[in-house]
Amino acid sequence: MTYSSSTVSKALATLAGRKEKAEEEAKSRKEEFIKAHPEYGEIEAKLSQTGVDAIKAVMGCKDPKEYIESLKKDNLKFQEAKKAFLTANGFDEDYLEPAYHCKKCKDTGYVEGVICECFEELLNKLSADELSVKTPLQLSRFEDFDLSLYRDSAKQKMSDIYNFCVEYAKTFDRNTYSLYMFGNTGLGKTHLSLAIAAEVIKKGYSVVYGSAHDFFGMIERERFGRSENPDGTTGETRINRDVLVIDDLGAEFVTQFTVSELYYIVDTRLAKGYPTIISTNLKADELEKTYNERIASRILYNYYRLDFIGNDIRQALDVNLD
Ligand SMILES: [Zn+2]
């Protein structure tokens, strides 16, 4: 996966900050501790002396082997003595070590030259933030969904859909199924898909949301080098996020490029088992006409379909809900 250079520098800066904080805190913890327990400082001094002696030995002696072996033994002995001192005084044996955010890589971002999970996690989170930056995620919550705006004939059905979405968000995991939200404009598809996204984010998953128009536009600009983000993160991000929400599919300018992109996204995410939420006012046969049979069948056979019914509730509300 590739990331934009701004994402990488932000992630590196975060790691460096974590590392520095952990080490600074450990340093002052140790200073305080040695003030209170000078004996510990003595063991520590002896320990560092073994290192100094070892260097001197290597530089000066013809055959320092035996001497270095004995220094190694001393070194281990003092290390054990430090631990023993701490536990004897009621502290954990790593009490004076830096409390790194990530123990595996000690906040360097790498373990034996391989990128650490914590670094990957940061990159994912930061690039998702970058991509969803203009979205109204915080504006749509389940609590604000108003069922009273629907006509009586649609109320029961919409209440079922609402409850379904609440449950979907509640039981969400990375390998849950995808949703195909179908219905006319103004019935609350965007509201409910964003409410799901907001809940899922609270659970710690990464979400990318975009209207089809913005989303494909961004990928296209990246692909053809006209992007403000030339490293091409959107393209990879669309595949790797825990949830991808494509809003208003069919409202974008459909080209051969968008058709093949859409197929790639739908197909790859299904193969990986990652959920995607698509909202659209395209009926089953229109999906096929607008895109192609392969895309339509992937969505229709693999996504759970929710039919939104009723009249455009924006007329009642006079706000943009969908
Ligand atoms: Zn790490």
Boltz pocket constraint, residues with backbone or C-beta under 6 A from the ligand:
constraints:
  - pocket:
      binder: B
      contacts: [[A, 102], [A, 103], [A, 104], [A, 105], [A, 106], [A, 107], [A, 108], [A, 109], [A, 110], [A, 116], [A, 117], [A, 118], [A, 119]]
      max_distance: 6.0
